[in-house]
């Protein structure tokens, strides 16, 4: 499954807020076997939201958009998503019922726009808050507050996936320039993807769909050094599971 992520928020573009949602979603989706192929941040503008949603929903299997949900003046994500689908916002009966029965709110407690989602969208409850999310077509609309986003994503997480992937990492103090030929040879000899991440030690991330192939590729890399170097190897993890940062 090919997935694109959209984060809405002027506060992220201005640097006032760090976009931790995209990083968390990228990790979760990759671990499930999905391919996250695009991440973008856009301002709180209806026309811009509609344009990007239309572009991404046509190109990718699924689109997740976070941020800008609620009844305040700058919460325009639902309106932008509705515009992308050529529909209008309307009060959702399921959202009203859930807020009354599960969250304990009455109609007088909330602004009228709180339960408005695009017509024909499927309501997603907010286990950690008030503003509802929704699914329309292949677009998943989630809150921006991290705790609310994570709780709502858990409701739909099983809808994202793909073939299990395996990962091994190899670290070396050698500069990247001395690894280029070996990385190219590794790609030619093994059906794996190799990522190179510089730092105090260069980290080489090897991933593929066959565990034995990934393990053999990591072993080959360790055995073919241009000069004596201290390699550290971490064992394979399934489905792209997270590994400790250097």
N, C-alpha and C positions, 0 to 999 in steps of 0.2 A: 504494500500500500504506500503510495506517494502522498505525503502530507505537506501542507504549507501552513505556517503560523503567522498570524497578524496580531500585533499589539497596538491598541489605540490609546493615545494619551499625549497631550501637549507636555505634561510634566516629565515624561520620559525623554522626549526630544530635547527639552531644555536642560536635562541633566539633574533635575530635582529628584527624580525617582529612578532607581536602578531596575532594569528589566529582568528581574529574577524569574518571572513567569515563563519566558521563552526558554531559558536554560533548563528549568525544571521539566517543562513539557518535552523539550528535545531529548532529555535523558530518559524520561519515561517511555516516550514513543519509540526511541531507538531500542530500548531494552525489550519492548514488545515485538520487535521485528519490523516495525514500520520504517520507511525511509523519509526522514525530514529533509526536504529539498529546498525549502525557502523559509526565511524569517524576515519580517519587515515590521517597521514601526511607522505609524501614520498619525497625523494630528486628528483632533476631534472635529472633523468636518464631514458633513453628510455626503457631499458629492465625492470626496476622496475615498471615503469608506466604500461607497457603492461601486466606484470604479475598480478598486483593488479586489474587492470580493468577487465581482464579475470576472475579472481577469483570472484570479486564482481558482475559482470553482470550475472554470472551464478547462484548466490545465492539470489540476491535481485531483486525486481520488477523494481527498478530504481536506477541508480548511477549518482551522480552529482560530477563532478571533476572540481576544480577551480585552476587557476594559471598557469603560464608558457605559455601564449599565446602571439604571436608576432613574429617578424622576427629576433630577436637577437639570439646569440649563445646558450644561456641557456633557450630559450623558446622551449622546446621539447615535450610539452604535446600532441600536435596534432600528432606528429610522434609516440609517445607511444600509443596513442589511435588507430591510424591506424594499428600499428603492432598487437595490441590486436585483431583486426578484420581481420587480414590477408590481408590488402589492402594497397594502397599507398596514399600519399598526392597528390592533384592536385588543380590547380587554379579553383576556383569556380566562374562561370559566374554570379550567383546571388549576390555574395559578391562584385565582381567587379562593377556590375551595381549599387548596393546600395551605395557603397562608392563614386561613381561618381555622382549619382543623389541626394542622400540625404546628404552625408557628404562633397561633393564638392571636392573630390580628383580625380586626373587623375592618369593614370598608372605611369607617370614619378614622381609623388609625393611620391610613396611608394616603399618599397623594394619588389621585386617580390614575396617573400614568404608570404607576408601579407595576401593574399587571399587564401592561400593553406589550405584546410581541407581534411579529409579522403574522398576518393571516395565513392559515394553513401550516404554521410552524408547530412543532411538538414541544410542549412546555417541559423544561428541566427544573426541578426544585432546587432550592439553594439551602443545603443542610446547615450552613454556617452563617446565613444572612437572610436578607429580604428579597433583594432584586433577583427575579427569576432569569434563567438562561433559556435557551431553546435550540432546537435542531430544525433546519429547513434545508431540504435537499441534501447536499453533502457539506453543509456549513454548520459548524458547532459554535454557538455563541455563549461564552463563559464570562463570569465577573473578572474584574481586575484585581481585587484584593486577594493576595496569595492564598490565604486560608480558605476562602470561598471558592476560588478557582480550582484548587486541588480537590476539595470535597466534591465539587460538581463533576470534575473530570473523572473521578472514580466511578461515577454513575454510568459513564459511557466508555470506560477504558477498554472493555472487552470488544468494542467495535473496531479497534485499531490493532493491527497485527501484520504478520508476515512470516516468512521462513526464519527459523532460529539461526542466529549468527553467533560465532565464537570469536573471542578476542584474546590475544596475548600481547603484552608489551615488553619491549626490550629497551634498556637504557644504557647509554654509553657517554663517556666524556669527550669522545671524538667530535670534531666540528661537522656540521651537516655536509660541507663541501667534500669531505672524505668518504661520505656514505652514499653519494649519488649513484656511482656505478653499481654498488651492491644492491641498492634499492631497485634499480632498473633490472638487474639480473634476477632478483627475487620475484619481481612481477612477471618476468618471462617464464620462470620455472614453476611457479605455483599460482593457483587460481585464488589469489587473495588481494585485498585492498590494503595499501600501506599508507599510513599517515605519519608525517615527521613533524615533531613539535620541539622547537629549540627552547633552551633554558640553561640552567646550571649544568644539567645533563640533557643530551638529546634523547627524547622519548620517541620510539618507533612503535606505532600501534598497528598491529597486524590483525585483520579480521576477514572472516570468510564463512561460508555455509557448511563446511566440512571440518569437524573438529581435528581429525587426524592431519589434514592438510595444513591447518593453521599451526598446529604443534610442530610439524615438520619444517614449516617455513621459519618459525622462530628459532628452531635448532640450527637450521642452515645459516641463518644470519649470525648467530653466535659463533659458529665454526669458521666463518669466513671473514676474518678481521684483517684490515690492512696493516695494523700495527697492534702491539700489545695494549689492550685497553680493558678496563674493568667493566664487564657487562653485568647488568642485573636484569633478571627475567622474572616476570610475574606470570603465574599459571593462567591457563585459559579460563575465561568466564563465558557463560552461555548468554546468548541473546543480547550481546553488547552491554552487559551489566557494568555499572560504574566501577571505576578503579580509583584508588587513592591518588590525590594530587601530589605532584612532586614538591 
